[in-house]
Amino acid sequence: MSADTPNQTPVTKSSPVTPTISPTSEHKFLVPSPMVTRRTRTYSASRRATEGPVHQGVCQFFSCSQGHGFIKPTDGSSDDLIFMHISDIEGDYVPLYGDILSYKLTRSPPKMEKFQAVEVRIVTMCIDGKDQHVRWDGTPAKH
């Protein structure tokens, strides 16, 4: 070896080499989520959702740690809850139970039979004194 080359052991077929474990090999049995987020939605699906009508509903559940929640439509069109993903919520505040939300719909995979809420916005914050709204960074709202 020359003086300007750092001490390195050359790798040959006879040298013991410890293979590095990639993160994907550790999680080889996990199935990717079928939910399409804003980042993975195709342009055509986003365009169809944006051009659709605006609906209103009431927030039934939302978890920041899980990254999703559900909306109950107020127009009585369906008894099913509508799924909402954290990446599709517009605005500064985390939705809470009882908030009135506006949203648009797009079909959700894998069978494209159910709907997912996109462009979700809080129309009216439910202020009942039990839970206080917070911003996405964790700072409390000033009502």
C-alpha positions in Angstrom: 0.0 0.0 0.0 1.2 3.5 -0.6 1.5 6.1 2.1 -1.4 8.2 0.8 -3.9 5.3 0.7 -5.7 4.6 4.0 -5.3 1.1 5.5 -8.1 -0.9 4.0 -8.5 -4.6 3.7 -9.2 -5.5 0.1 -12.3 -7.6 -0.3 -11.8 -10.9 -2.1 -13.8 -14.1 -2.4 -11.8 -15.6 0.5 -12.2 -12.6 2.8 -14.9 -12.9 5.4 -17.5 -10.2 4.6 -20.4 -9.5 6.8 -23.4 -8.6 4.7 -25.3 -5.5 5.6 -29.0 -5.9 6.3 -31.2 -3.6 4.4 -34.2 -2.1 6.1 -36.5 -3.8 3.6 -35.1 -7.3 4.4 -36.0 -6.7 8.1 -39.6 -6.0 7.1 -40.1 -8.5 4.3 -43.4 -9.7 5.6 -45.1 -6.3 6.0 -47.6 -5.5 3.3 -47.7 -1.9 2.1 -50.8 0.0 2.9 -53.4 0.1 0.1 -54.5 3.6 1.1 -53.4 6.2 -1.5 -52.1 9.3 0.2 -51.7 12.7 -1.4 -48.0 11.8 -2.2 -48.8 8.6 -4.0 -52.1 9.6 -5.7 -51.9 9.8 -9.5 -52.5 13.1 -11.3 -55.8 11.9 -12.8 -57.1 10.7 -9.4 -56.2 14.1 -7.8 -57.8 15.9 -10.7 -61.1 13.9 -10.5 -61.2 14.6 -6.7 -60.6 18.3 -7.1 -63.3 18.6 -9.7 -65.9 16.8 -7.5 -68.6 18.4 -5.3 -67.9 19.5 -1.7 -69.5 17.5 1.0 -69.9 18.2 4.7 -69.6 15.8 7.6 -68.8 15.5 11.3 -65.4 14.2 12.5 -66.0 11.0 14.4 -62.4 10.1 15.1 -58.9 11.3 14.3 -55.6 10.1 15.6 -52.3 11.9 14.9 -50.2 9.0 15.9 -52.0 6.6 13.5 -52.4 9.3 10.8 -56.0 8.8 10.0 -59.6 9.3 11.0 -63.2 9.0 10.0 -66.0 11.4 9.0 -69.7 10.8 9.3 -71.6 12.5 6.3 -74.3 15.0 7.4 -76.3 14.8 4.2 -77.6 11.3 5.1 -76.2 9.8 1.8 -74.6 6.9 3.6 -74.3 5.3 7.0 -70.7 4.4 6.3 -67.9 6.4 7.7 -65.6 8.1 5.3 -61.8 7.5 5.7 -59.5 10.6 5.9 -55.7 10.4 5.8 -53.5 12.9 7.6 -51.9 14.0 4.3 -55.3 15.1 2.9 -56.2 17.5 5.8 -55.8 21.2 4.9 -55.4 24.0 7.4 -53.5 24.6 10.7 -55.5 22.5 13.2 -55.9 18.8 14.0 -59.6 17.8 13.7 -61.4 16.7 16.8 -64.5 14.7 17.5 -67.6 16.9 16.7 -65.8 19.3 14.3 -67.8 20.0 11.1 -65.6 19.3 8.1 -65.9 19.9 4.4 -64.3 17.4 2.0 -64.3 16.0 -1.5 -64.4 12.3 -2.3 -62.1 10.0 -4.3 -62.3 6.2 -4.6 -60.0 4.2 -2.4 -58.1 1.1 -3.5 -57.7 -1.8 -3.8 -61.2 -2.5 -5.1 -62.2 1.1 -5.7 -65.6 0.4 -4.1 -65.3 2.7 -1.0 -64.5 6.4 -0.8 -61.8 8.4 0.9 -62.0 12.1 1.9 -59.6 14.5 0.3 -59.1 18.3 0.6 -60.5 18.0 4.2 -61.0 21.4 6.0 -62.4 22.3 9.4 -65.5 24.5 8.8 -66.6 24.8 12.4 -64.6 23.8 15.5 -66.5 22.1 18.1 -65.7 23.8 21.4 -67.1 21.8 24.3 -64.4 22.4 26.9 -63.4 18.7 27.0 -60.7 18.7 24.3 -58.8 21.7 23.0 -57.8 22.1 19.4 -54.1 22.1 18.7 -52.0 23.0 15.7 -50.0 20.4 13.9 -46.9 21.6 15.7 -48.6 20.9 19.1 -49.3 24.5 20.1 -52.8 25.1 21.5 -55.5 27.1 19.5 -56.7 30.4 20.8 -60.5 30.4 20.8 
